[in-house]
Amino acid sequence: PCTQYKPADLERARENIERYEWARWHHDSFRGATERYAGMSRDDIRAYISDLTPLVTVACPECGNGPWYAYDVLERATKLRCNSCGTEFAWDPDDRSEDWNIQAVIRYFRLDWITGGCSSLGLIYQLDGDEECARQAGWIAERVAEVFKGYRMNRVNANDWLDRNDPYYGRICGWKFREMALLKEVILGYDLLVAEQTR
């Protein structure tokens, strides 16, 4: 690894896990973050990461409220529920529209859900040698690398697509700051996979 964790950091972490309760607590929390991926195949994981642009928010199609984060994420990011009217919206894998609609918002929350534990997958691979975690982190990184370049830059809540780069607006959720919060999980997860000699 060449970003956050160096080989010496990982070795010290293993030693701390053996010696200290606080380190075991952190290890258990990393392990817990990988449980969402239990039994997921490459196809399962790839299906969470659409090739169509995800949008972080739109007004509720039922009541018009929002659009600022007006949804609860349900059932492994297969449904959203409006915080205002309680209407539930199910993921439609056949929807190929790339528009300012609820399906684009579900795409965002599915992407966020599947990438959310990627760095933990990489850490558990390095700390415990769990090959399944390594495979799953690799599948996430592979799919994000495939589709990210095709996402459209957008101005969140302005319902506006941009045709050029912008210092503020981004591709995944309209803000580069929030975009990097999501992508850092993938980058750290991948970084922990590529240096086999550290295990």
N, C-alpha and C positions, 0 to 999 in steps of 0.2 A: 504493500500500500504506500501511496506517496502523498496523500492529502492529510486527513485528520489523524489517522492512526498509523504509527510506524511499527515495525517488528518488535522493537523494545517495549512499546506501549502494550502490545498484545501479550507479550510474555509476562510483563508485570501484572496485567489484568488476570491472567491465569493463576499466577501466584497469589494475588489478592483474593481471588475466588476461593482458593483452598484455605486461606488463613482467616478471612474476615466475613462476618455476617452482612455488613453493609455491601460488600462486593457481591456476595451471593444474591442479595436482594436485587441489585442492578442486573446481574446475569439473568435472574428469573424474569425480570421485566422485559429484557430483550427477547428471551425465549417466549414469553407470553405474546409479544408483538408478532411473532411468527405463526401463532396458532391459526390466524385467519386463513393461512395458505394450506393448511393440512389437507392432504388429498387432492389438491388442485393440480391439474395437468397443464402442460404447455398451452394447449388450446383453451382451457378454462381461463388462464391468466391473460393470454392475448386477447380474449373476447372482452375483457374489461377495458381495453385501451383502444378506443375507436380511432379510425383514420380520419374522421371528421372533426372539425374544430370544437372543442369543449368550451362552454361559456359558463362563467361562475354564477350568473343570476339573470333572471327575467321576472317581470311581474307575473303573479299567479294568473293562469288563463281562466280560472273559475271566478275569482273575486276581484282580481286586479291589484291586490295589495302587493307590497314589496317595492322594488325588487331586491332590497338589501338583505341577502341571506335569509330569505323568508321560508326556508324549508328544513324539515327534519329528514335525516337520511335513515332509511329503513331497510331491513332484510338484506344485509350485505350489499347495500347500494343498488338494489334492484327496484327500489321505489323511493319517491320523495313524498312528503306530506306538507302541505301549506300550513304554516304556523297560524295563519289568520282564520281560514275557513275549514281547515281539516281535510280538504280534498286530497286524495292520494293519487299519484301519477306513477304508472308502472313503466319500466324500461321497455322500449320497443326496439329489438335488435334489427328489425326490418326497416326502420325509419332511416332513410338516406338523405333527408333534407339537411342542408347546412344553413340554418336560419336562426333567428332570435326566438327560440321556442323552448318549451320545457324539456324536450328530448336532448337539446344541447346542454342544458343544465344537468340533466342526469348523466350525460357523458362526462362532465367535469367531476361530479361526485364519485362516479365509478373509477375514474382515473386517480383521483385523490385517495380513494379507499385502497386500491390495489398497490399503489406506490408507497403508501404510508408506513409500511414496515420493511421497506427494502434494505435500509441500512442495518436493521436488526437481523435480517436474513444473512447479510454479509458477516456481521459480528459473530453470530452463532456458528456459521461455517468456520470462521477463523478460530474461535475459542473452543468449539466442541468437535470440529471436523464433520459437521452434518452436511453430507453431500446433497441431500434433497434441498436444503436451504440454498446452497450454492446454485443448483440448477434453477430454482425458482427466481432468485435474484437476477440470474443471467437472462432468463426469459423476459423479465420486466424490462431490463436495460435494453435488450435487443429490440423489443417492440416499441419502446419510447424512441429509440434512435431511428427506427423505421418511419414513424408517423410524425414526429415533431416538426420536421422541416416542411411538411405539407399543411400545417395548421395556419389559419389566417390571423394576422394581427388584428386586434380589435380594441375599441374603446368601450370598456364596460359601462353599462347603464346609459350610453349614448346610442346604443344599437347601431354602431357604425363600424364598418370594416375599413381597415387602412391598407393602402397599396404600397407603403414604404415603411422603412424602419422608423422607430420612434424611441427617444430616450426614456420615456415613461411607460408607454403602453406595450403590452406583450401579446403572446399567442394563446396561452392556455386559459388565462382567466382575466385578461385585459390589463393586468399590472405586472410589470417585470419583477417587482419585489415579491409578490405572492407566487409568481411563476417559479422563482428560484427556491422558494420554500418547498415546493413540490419536487422540483428537479434535484435538489440537494440529496434527498433520500435515495434517488436512483444513482446519482453520481457516487455517493459514499458506498452504497451497496455494491456497485460495480467495482469500485476501487479495491474493496476488500476481497474480490474474487481473483484479481489478475496477478497476484503475487503468491503463488503456491509455495514458494520457498519459505514463507513466513510461518507456515504451520508445521 
